[in-house]
Amino acid sequence: MNGGHTRGVLFVHSAPRALCPHIVWAAQNALGTELHLDWTEQPAAPGMMRAETSWVGRVGMGAVLASALRGWANLRYEVTEEASPGSDGGRWSHTPDLGIFHAQTDVHGNVVVPEDRIRAALQYASQPEAMRRHLDLALGQAWDDELEPFRYAGSGAPVRWLHRVG
């Protein structure tokens, strides 16, 4: 693991109200710092809450944070980690139905599909529809489709800006 530092964002897209303090506790333990999350109602799922916060930490901290939140029922979240000198970025997406998805990202936040995944899609997909399924899986399309309605928090949601490190 690179010894550098990076930034990222934790997006809790939907969580039961009773789970909110546990999410804060788990994120604080993973990041090793105190966090304050401003919880708001999630318009896409009445009765659920949403929050987001930016973080700064070691390269690889995104994976630690995503793992700390994994496994809770009815929790939808994403963790991003910006690329930094010598390290790709990453995005972890989690839904109750699909579990967790990880993708490498470049300095612009684009998902990077590794050569092996493309070669496998070419080898095993004899029809265009099969090729589409393989590439959709590599890009995490099912996670994007499920999370998209939750990404829009409604009016008055706080905006978090990402900043380049280094």
Secondary structure as a PSIPRED ss2 file (coil, helix, strand):
# PSIPRED VFORMAT (PSIPRED V4.0)

   1 M C   1.000  0.000  0.000
   2 N C   1.000  0.000  0.000
   3 G C   1.000  0.000  0.000
   4 G C   1.000  0.000  0.000
   5 H E   0.000  0.000  1.000
   6 T E   0.000  0.000  1.000
   7 R E   0.000  0.000  1.000
   8 G E   0.000  0.000  1.000
   9 V E   0.000  0.000  1.000
  10 L E   0.000  0.000  1.000
  11 F E   0.000  0.000  1.000
  12 V E   0.000  0.000  1.000
  13 H E   0.000  0.000  1.000
  14 S E   0.000  0.000  1.000
  15 A E   0.000  0.000  1.000
  16 P E   0.000  0.000  1.000
  17 R H   0.000  1.000  0.000
  18 A H   0.000  1.000  0.000
  19 L H   0.000  1.000  0.000
  20 C H   0.000  1.000  0.000
  21 P H   0.000  1.000  0.000
  22 H H   0.000  1.000  0.000
  23 I H   0.000  1.000  0.000
  24 V H   0.000  1.000  0.000
  25 W H   0.000  1.000  0.000
  26 A H   0.000  1.000  0.000
  27 A H   0.000  1.000  0.000
  28 Q H   0.000  1.000  0.000
  29 N H   0.000  1.000  0.000
  30 A H   0.000  1.000  0.000
  31 L H   0.000  1.000  0.000
  32 G C   1.000  0.000  0.000
  33 T C   1.000  0.000  0.000
  34 E C   1.000  0.000  0.000
  35 L C   1.000  0.000  0.000
  36 H C   1.000  0.000  0.000
  37 L C   1.000  0.000  0.000
  38 D C   1.000  0.000  0.000
  39 W C   1.000  0.000  0.000
  40 T E   0.000  0.000  1.000
  41 E E   0.000  0.000  1.000
  42 Q C   1.000  0.000  0.000
  43 P C   1.000  0.000  0.000
  44 A C   1.000  0.000  0.000
  45 A C   1.000  0.000  0.000
  46 P C   1.000  0.000  0.000
  47 G C   1.000  0.000  0.000
  48 M E   0.000  0.000  1.000
  49 M E   0.000  0.000  1.000
  50 R E   0.000  0.000  1.000
  51 A E   0.000  0.000  1.000
  52 E E   0.000  0.000  1.000
  53 T E   0.000  0.000  1.000
  54 S E   0.000  0.000  1.000
  55 W E   0.000  0.000  1.000
  56 V E   0.000  0.000  1.000
  57 G E   0.000  0.000  1.000
  58 R E   0.000  0.000  1.000
  59 V C   1.000  0.000  0.000
  60 G C   1.000  0.000  0.000
  61 M H   0.000  1.000  0.000
  62 G H   0.000  1.000  0.000
  63 A H   0.000  1.000  0.000
  64 V H   0.000  1.000  0.000
  65 L H   0.000  1.000  0.000
  66 A H   0.000  1.000  0.000
  67 S H   0.000  1.000  0.000
  68 A H   0.000  1.000  0.000
  69 L H   0.000  1.000  0.000
  70 R C   1.000  0.000  0.000
  71 G C   1.000  0.000  0.000
  72 W C   1.000  0.000  0.000
  73 A C   1.000  0.000  0.000
  74 N C   1.000  0.000  0.000
  75 L C   1.000  0.000  0.000
  76 R E   0.000  0.000  1.000
  77 Y E   0.000  0.000  1.000
  78 E E   0.000  0.000  1.000
  79 V E   0.000  0.000  1.000
  80 T E   0.000  0.000  1.000
  81 E E   0.000  0.000  1.000
  82 E C   1.000  0.000  0.000
  83 A C   1.000  0.000  0.000
  84 S E   0.000  0.000  1.000
  85 P C   1.000  0.000  0.000
  86 G C   1.000  0.000  0.000
  87 S E   0.000  0.000  1.000
  88 D C   1.000  0.000  0.000
  89 G E   0.000  0.000  1.000
  90 G E   0.000  0.000  1.000
  91 R E   0.000  0.000  1.000
  92 W E   0.000  0.000  1.000
  93 S E   0.000  0.000  1.000
  94 H E   0.000  0.000  1.000
  95 T E   0.000  0.000  1.000
  96 P C   1.000  0.000  0.000
  97 D C   1.000  0.000  0.000
  98 L C   1.000  0.000  0.000
  99 G E   0.000  0.000  1.000
 100 I E   0.000  0.000  1.000
 101 F E   0.000  0.000  1.000
 102 H E   0.000  0.000  1.000
 103 A E   0.000  0.000  1.000
 104 Q E   0.000  0.000  1.000
 105 T E   0.000  0.000  1.000
 106 D C   1.000  0.000  0.000
 107 V C   1.000  0.000  0.000
 108 H C   1.000  0.000  0.000
 109 G C   1.000  0.000  0.000
 110 N C   1.000  0.000  0.000
 111 V E   0.000  0.000  1.000
 112 V E   0.000  0.000  1.000
 113 V C   1.000  0.000  0.000
 114 P C   1.000  0.000  0.000
 115 E H   0.000  1.000  0.000
 116 D H   0.000  1.000  0.000
 117 R H   0.000  1.000  0.000
 118 I H   0.000  1.000  0.000
 119 R H   0.000  1.000  0.000
 120 A H   0.000  1.000  0.000
 121 A H   0.000  1.000  0.000
 122 L H   0.000  1.000  0.000
 123 Q H   0.000  1.000  0.000
 124 Y H   0.000  1.000  0.000
 125 A C   1.000  0.000  0.000
 126 S C   1.000  0.000  0.000
 127 Q C   1.000  0.000  0.000
 128 P H   0.000  1.000  0.000
 129 E H   0.000  1.000  0.000
 130 A H   0.000  1.000  0.000
 131 M H   0.000  1.000  0.000
 132 R H   0.000  1.000  0.000
 133 R H   0.000  1.000  0.000
 134 H H   0.000  1.000  0.000
 135 L H   0.000  1.000  0.000
 136 D H   0.000  1.000  0.000
 137 L H   0.000  1.000  0.000
 138 A H   0.000  1.000  0.000
 139 L H   0.000  1.000  0.000
 140 G C   1.000  0.000  0.000
 141 Q H   0.000  1.000  0.000
 142 A H   0.000  1.000  0.000
 143 W H   0.000  1.000  0.000
 144 D H   0.000  1.000  0.000
 145 D H   0.000  1.000  0.000
 146 E H   0.000  1.000  0.000
 147 L H   0.000  1.000  0.000
 148 E H   0.000  1.000  0.000
 149 P H   0.000  1.000  0.000
 150 F H   0.000  1.000  0.000
 151 R H   0.000  1.000  0.000
 152 Y C   1.000  0.000  0.000
 153 A C   1.000  0.000  0.000
 154 G C   1.000  0.000  0.000
 155 S C   1.000  0.000  0.000
 156 G C   1.000  0.000  0.000
 157 A C   1.000  0.000  0.000
 158 P C   1.000  0.000  0.000
 159 V C   1.000  0.000  0.000
 160 R C   1.000  0.000  0.000
 161 W C   1.000  0.000  0.000
 162 L C   1.000  0.000  0.000
 163 H C   1.000  0.000  0.000
 164 R C   1.000  0.000  0.000
 165 V C   1.000  0.000  0.000
 166 G C   1.000  0.000  0.000
